[in-house]
Amino acid sequence: MSTFRFLVPSSRIEKDPLAKMFIEKDGHVTLWGQGGGRQFITYPCRHNQLVNAVAVFPEELAMPDPKDLLMKRTMLKLYSDFSPEVKALMALPDKVMTWRLFDVPTLKSWSRDKATLVGDAAHPMLPSSAQGGAQAIEDAATLAVLLPRGTDPTQVEDRLRIYYACRHERVDFIQAFGRSVLAPSKSGRRAEPLMPYPEYNHVVFRHDSWAHAEQALAWEEDRMYWAYLKVTAAGRFLRKGVGIAVASLQGK
């Protein structure tokens, strides 16, 4: 997959009778789908002063040259059957850029010894997940809980194991959601995400990574505590057994 991307000032959009619908609601995100796996997404930036637009398309439909000064013309041609509002917005930018989208299989581990990965280095996100930066911040919050100032170096590898356990299922799901949005449906008209957007937003925005990491660390410390008690109890039992055996032998 590839994307066209551009920014348009809201002041310019406001003057266009068709395109102005993209700024009628502050903070409003729009998603348009059409045949051939093409999508068009917009959202506001810089306190609604700019609109960022992303047009997603399969590479087999077009392979624009990043140096092509007529890229906007290529984009308008590729999306010529979209709504008049979309085409009106696409006609407004001074500059259109293109990016290819890449994906990698889910990693089974993010750490080696005392080094680890965070953000897109550990779990690259497609733009359809809309969570690349946010998940990097959640990674950092988790590590801040698990590796506070004064952490013994001998604990680091175990804490990084907890870090992966805390994070991987959540980011695996978010990655999978992003892939499902970009995958064309059987009808070829529109992607069918893993779950409706309101439910996805609930999963994404109701999570407290700091509290989750604190709970995971408490469970781990509790597990280690009970493991210690079992070992010390076994040691006491063994010492007591040895003492009884020695006393028995001495009595003989």
C-alpha positions as CSV (number, residue, x, y, z in Angstrom):
1,M,0.0,0.0,0.0
2,S,1.0,3.6,-0.5
3,T,-0.4,7.0,0.5
4,F,-0.7,10.5,-0.8
5,R,-0.4,13.0,2.1
6,F,-0.9,16.7,2.3
7,L,-1.8,19.6,4.6
8,V,-4.3,22.4,3.9
9,P,-4.9,25.5,6.1
10,S,-8.4,25.6,7.4
11,S,-8.6,29.3,6.3
12,R,-8.3,28.1,2.7
13,I,-10.7,25.2,3.1
14,E,-13.3,27.6,4.6
15,K,-13.5,29.5,1.3
16,D,-14.4,26.4,-0.7
17,P,-18.2,25.6,-0.6
18,L,-17.6,21.9,-1.0
19,A,-14.4,21.3,1.0
20,K,-15.5,23.4,4.0
21,M,-17.5,20.4,5.4
22,F,-14.1,19.0,6.5
23,I,-13.8,21.8,9.1
24,E,-17.4,22.2,10.3
25,K,-16.7,20.3,13.4
26,D,-13.5,20.9,15.5
27,G,-11.5,17.7,16.1
28,H,-13.6,15.8,13.6
29,V,-12.0,12.8,11.8
30,T,-13.4,11.6,8.5
31,L,-13.0,8.3,6.7
32,W,-14.1,7.6,3.1
33,G,-13.9,4.3,1.4
34,Q,-14.3,3.3,-2.3
35,G,-13.6,0.5,-4.7
36,G,-10.1,-0.9,-5.3
37,G,-9.0,-0.7,-1.6
38,R,-8.8,3.1,-1.8
39,Q,-9.4,5.2,1.3
40,F,-9.3,8.9,2.3
41,I,-8.8,10.1,5.9
42,T,-8.7,13.6,7.3
43,Y,-8.1,15.0,10.7
44,P,-7.3,18.4,12.1
45,C,-3.9,19.6,13.4
46,R,-2.5,22.5,15.3
47,H,-5.7,23.4,17.2
48,N,-7.8,23.0,14.0
49,Q,-5.7,25.5,12.0
50,L,-4.7,22.8,9.5
51,V,-6.3,19.7,8.0
52,N,-4.1,16.7,7.4
53,A,-5.2,14.4,4.6
54,V,-4.1,10.8,3.8
55,A,-5.2,9.0,0.7
56,V,-4.4,5.3,0.8
57,F,-4.2,3.2,-2.3
58,P,-2.8,-0.2,-3.5
59,E,0.5,0.3,-5.3
60,E,-0.7,-1.7,-8.3
61,L,-3.1,1.2,-9.1
62,A,-0.4,3.8,-9.3
63,M,3.3,4.2,-8.6
64,P,3.9,7.9,-8.3
65,D,7.4,9.3,-8.4
66,P,8.2,11.2,-5.1
67,K,9.9,13.8,-7.3
68,D,6.9,14.2,-9.6
69,L,5.7,17.9,-9.5
70,L,2.4,16.7,-11.0
71,M,1.7,14.3,-8.1
72,K,-1.6,16.2,-7.3
73,R,-2.8,15.5,-10.8
74,T,-2.0,11.8,-10.4
75,M,-3.9,11.8,-7.1
76,L,-7.0,13.5,-8.5
77,K,-7.1,11.1,-11.4
78,L,-6.8,8.0,-9.1
79,Y,-9.7,9.4,-6.9
80,S,-11.8,10.8,-9.7
81,D,-14.8,8.7,-8.7
82,F,-14.8,9.9,-5.1
83,S,-17.3,12.4,-3.8
84,P,-17.2,16.1,-5.0
85,E,-16.2,17.1,-1.4
86,V,-13.2,14.9,-1.4
87,K,-12.0,16.0,-4.8
88,A,-12.5,19.6,-3.8
89,L,-10.2,19.2,-0.8
90,M,-7.7,17.3,-2.9
91,A,-7.5,20.3,-5.3
92,L,-6.5,22.7,-2.6
93,P,-2.9,21.8,-1.4
94,D,0.2,23.4,-2.8
95,K,2.2,20.3,-2.3
96,V,1.4,16.6,-2.3
97,M,3.8,14.0,-1.0
98,T,3.7,10.2,-1.2
99,W,4.8,7.5,1.2
100,R,4.9,3.7,0.8
101,L,3.5,1.7,3.7
102,F,5.5,-1.2,5.0
103,D,4.7,-3.8,7.6
104,V,6.7,-6.5,9.5
105,P,5.6,-9.7,11.3
106,T,5.0,-9.4,15.0
107,L,8.2,-9.8,17.0
108,K,8.4,-12.5,19.6
109,S,10.8,-10.5,21.8
110,W,11.8,-6.9,22.1
111,S,14.8,-7.3,24.4
112,R,18.3,-8.8,24.5
113,D,20.2,-8.8,27.7
114,K,19.8,-5.3,29.2
115,A,18.8,-3.6,25.9
116,T,15.2,-3.3,24.6
117,L,13.2,-1.7,21.8
118,V,10.3,0.8,22.1
119,G,7.8,2.3,19.8
120,D,7.9,1.6,16.1
121,A,11.2,-0.2,16.5
122,A,9.4,-2.8,18.5
123,H,5.9,-2.7,17.0
124,P,5.6,-0.6,13.8
125,M,2.2,0.8,13.3
126,L,0.4,1.5,10.1
127,P,-1.2,5.0,10.0
128,S,-4.7,3.3,10.0
129,S,-4.0,2.4,13.7
130,A,-3.5,6.0,14.5
131,Q,-1.5,4.9,17.5
132,G,2.2,5.0,16.5
133,G,3.3,7.8,18.8
134,A,0.8,7.0,21.5
135,Q,2.0,3.4,21.9
136,A,5.6,4.6,22.1
137,I,4.6,6.8,25.0
138,E,2.8,3.9,26.7
139,D,6.0,1.9,26.3
140,A,8.0,4.6,28.0
141,A,5.5,4.8,30.9
142,T,5.7,1.1,31.4
143,L,9.5,1.2,31.5
144,A,9.4,4.1,33.9
145,V,7.4,2.0,36.4
146,L,9.5,-1.2,35.9
147,L,12.9,0.5,35.9
148,P,12.8,3.3,38.4
149,R,15.9,5.1,39.6
150,G,18.0,2.8,41.7
151,T,16.9,-0.5,40.0
152,D,19.5,-3.1,40.7
153,P,21.3,-4.1,37.4
154,T,20.7,-7.7,38.1
155,Q,16.9,-7.1,37.9
156,V,16.9,-5.4,34.5
157,E,16.5,-8.5,32.4
158,D,13.6,-9.8,34.5
159,R,12.0,-6.4,34.4
160,L,12.3,-6.3,30.6
161,R,10.6,-9.6,30.4
162,I,7.7,-8.1,32.4
163,Y,7.7,-5.1,30.0
164,Y,7.1,-7.4,27.1
165,A,4.4,-9.3,28.9
166,C,2.7,-6.0,29.8
167,R,2.7,-4.6,26.3
168,H,2.8,-7.2,23.5
169,E,-0.8,-8.3,23.5
170,R,-2.1,-4.8,23.5
171,V,0.1,-3.6,20.6
172,D,-0.4,-6.8,18.7
173,F,-4.1,-6.1,18.7
174,I,-3.6,-2.5,17.7
175,Q,-1.3,-3.5,14.8
176,A,-3.9,-6.1,13.7
177,F,-6.6,-3.5,13.7
178,G,-4.6,-1.2,11.5
179,R,-4.0,-4.0,9.0
180,S,-7.7,-4.9,9.0
181,V,-8.7,-1.3,8.1
182,L,-6.4,-1.2,5.1
183,A,-7.4,-4.7,3.8
184,P,-10.1,-4.5,1.1
185,S,-13.3,-6.3,1.9
186,K,-14.6,-9.1,-0.2
187,S,-16.8,-6.7,-2.0
188,G,-13.7,-4.7,-2.9
189,R,-15.5,-1.5,-1.7
190,R,-14.4,-0.9,1.8
191,A,-12.2,-2.3,4.6
192,E,-13.9,-4.1,7.4
193,P,-12.0,-3.5,10.7
194,L,-11.7,-6.1,13.4
195,M,-14.3,-4.1,15.5
196,P,-16.4,-1.0,15.1
197,Y,-14.4,2.2,15.7
198,P,-16.3,3.2,18.9
199,E,-15.3,-0.1,20.4
200,Y,-11.7,0.3,19.2
201,N,-11.5,3.8,20.6
202,H,-12.7,2.4,24.0
203,V,-10.0,-0.2,24.0
204,V,-7.3,2.4,23.0
205,F,-8.3,5.3,25.2
206,R,-9.5,3.6,28.4
207,H,-6.2,1.9,29.1
208,D,-3.9,3.1,31.9
209,S,-0.4,1.8,31.0
210,W,1.1,3.2,34.2
211,A,-1.4,1.4,36.5
212,H,-1.1,-1.8,34.4
213,A,2.6,-1.9,34.8
214,E,2.4,-1.2,38.6
215,Q,0.0,-4.1,38.9
216,A,2.2,-6.4,36.8
217,L,5.2,-5.5,38.9
218,A,3.3,-6.1,42.2
219,W,2.2,-9.5,40.9
220,E,5.8,-10.4,40.0
221,E,7.1,-9.3,43.4
222,D,4.3,-11.3,45.1
223,R,5.2,-14.3,43.0
224,M,8.9,-14.0,43.9
225,Y,8.0,-13.5,47.6
226,W,6.0,-16.7,47.7
227,A,8.7,-18.6,45.7
228,Y,11.1,-17.3,48.4
229,L,8.9,-18.6,51.2
230,K,8.6,-22.0,49.5
231,V,12.4,-22.2,49.2
232,T,13.0,-21.1,52.7
233,A,10.3,-23.4,54.1
234,A,11.8,-26.3,52.2
235,G,15.2,-25.4,53.5
236,R,13.9,-25.3,57.1
237,F,12.2,-28.7,56.6
238,L,15.4,-30.1,55.1
239,R,17.5,-28.7,58.0
240,K,15.1,-30.1,60.5
241,G,15.1,-33.4,58.8
242,V,18.9,-33.5,58.8
243,G,19.0,-32.6,62.5
244,I,16.6,-35.4,63.4
245,A,18.6,-37.8,61.4
246,V,21.9,-36.7,63.0
247,A,20.3,-36.9,66.5
248,S,19.0,-40.4,65.7
249,L,22.4,-41.5,64.7
250,Q,24.0,-40.0,67.8
251,G,21.5,-41.8,69.9
252,K,22.6,-45.1,68.4
